[in-house]
Amino acid sequence: HEQLLKMMEERMMDVEQKLRLVKRLLQDKVNQLKEQLSKNTKADAVVKDLYVENAQLLKALEATEQRQKTAERRNYLLEEKISNLSRIVRNLASPSFSP
């Protein structure tokens, strides 16, 4: 009977030791997952900030492209006016040289 009791005690101690080991491993895993969650939260915040910044940059790019198109149109109109004025000046100057 005592031998059976001693075996049971040894088994209990072995089970307790294994339980402590499992508990330690689980705690390590919990800590690891908490750290990963923290990293993921920070990364998520960075992604959101980049998304907002990207949207702002896109709006700025669209505004810049619109200004460029407007400037190109104005440039084209000015070139046409210069061409027309040059033609008018040539036409006005031509008859003055003829007898």
C-alpha positions in Angstrom: 0.0 0.0 0.0 2.9 2.4 0.8 4.6 1.6 -2.4 1.4 2.4 -4.3 1.1 5.6 -2.4 4.8 6.5 -3.2 4.3 5.8 -6.9 1.2 8.0 -6.9 3.2 10.8 -5.2 6.0 10.5 -7.8 3.4 10.6 -10.6 1.8 13.6 -9.0 5.1 15.3 -8.8 5.9 14.4 -12.4 2.5 15.7 -13.5 3.0 19.0 -11.5 6.4 19.5 -13.0 5.0 18.9 -16.5 2.2 21.3 -15.7 4.6 24.0 -14.6 6.6 23.5 -17.8 3.4 23.8 -19.9 2.4 26.8 -18.0 5.8 28.4 -18.6 5.6 27.6 -22.3 2.1 29.0 -22.5 3.2 32.2 -20.7 6.1 32.6 -23.2 3.6 32.2 -26.0 1.3 34.7 -24.5 4.1 37.2 -24.1 5.2 36.5 -27.7 1.7 37.1 -29.0 1.3 40.3 -26.9 4.5 41.6 -28.5 3.3 40.7 -31.9 0.0 42.4 -31.3 1.8 45.5 -30.2 4.0 45.4 -33.4 0.9 44.9 -35.5 -0.9 47.8 -33.8 2.0 50.1 -34.5 2.2 48.8 -38.1 -1.5 49.4 -38.5 -1.1 53.0 -37.3 1.7 53.5 -39.8 -0.3 52.1 -42.6 -3.2 54.4 -41.8 -0.9 57.4 -41.7 0.6 56.4 -45.0 -2.9 55.9 -46.5 -3.9 59.5 -45.4 -0.6 60.9 -46.6 -1.0 59.1 -49.9 -4.5 60.6 -50.3 -3.2 64.1 -49.6 -0.3 63.6 -52.1 -2.8 62.3 -54.7 -4.9 65.4 -54.3 -1.8 67.6 -54.6 -0.7 65.7 -57.7 -4.2 66.2 -59.3 -4.1 69.9 -58.5 -0.6 70.2 -60.0 -1.6 68.3 -63.1 -4.6 70.6 -63.5 -2.4 73.7 -63.1 0.0 72.3 -65.7 -2.9 71.7 -68.2 -4.1 75.3 -67.6 -0.6 76.6 -68.1 -0.2 74.6 -71.3 -3.5 76.0 -72.6 -2.5 79.5 -71.8 0.9 79.0 -73.4 -0.7 77.7 -76.5 -3.0 80.7 -76.7 -0.1 83.1 -76.2 1.9 81.3 -78.9 -1.1 81.7 -81.3 -1.4 85.4 -80.3 2.4 85.9 -80.9 2.1 84.2 -84.3 -0.9 86.3 -85.3 0.8 89.5 -84.1 4.0 88.6 -86.0 1.9 88.1 -89.2 0.1 91.4 -88.7 3.5 93.2 -88.2 4.9 91.5 -91.3 1.8 92.5 -93.3 2.0 96.1 -92.0 5.7 96.3 -92.7 5.5 94.9 -96.2 3.5 97.6 -97.9 5.7 100.3 -96.4 8.7 99.0 -98.3 6.9 98.7 -101.6 6.9 101.8 -103.9 
